[in-house]
Amino acid sequence: MTVTTRDRGALVEPALPVEDCGFRMLQAEEYAAAMAFPETYRWQGSKRDRVRMAGNAVPCNMARDLVACAVESIS
């Protein structure tokens, strides 16, 4: 998942009828949670900086799986 520094990601909360669906932008903490950062991780800078830093991260599980695939294909 790539996250830009502009508000582009959002959650849609469905309700019936469709006209009543809620919409809001994701917060920096929600981006960090999606990237598997622990809740205790300390962020510095503005909201835009935090979103940029979380968006440039590689989730731990993804890195682990990529290395496992590479090792498996070599052996």
Buried (B, 14 or more C-beta within 10 A) or exposed (E): EEBEBEEEBEEEEEEEEEEEEEEEEBBBBBBBBBBEBEEEEEBEEEEEEBBBBBBEBEEEEEEEEEEEEEEEEEE
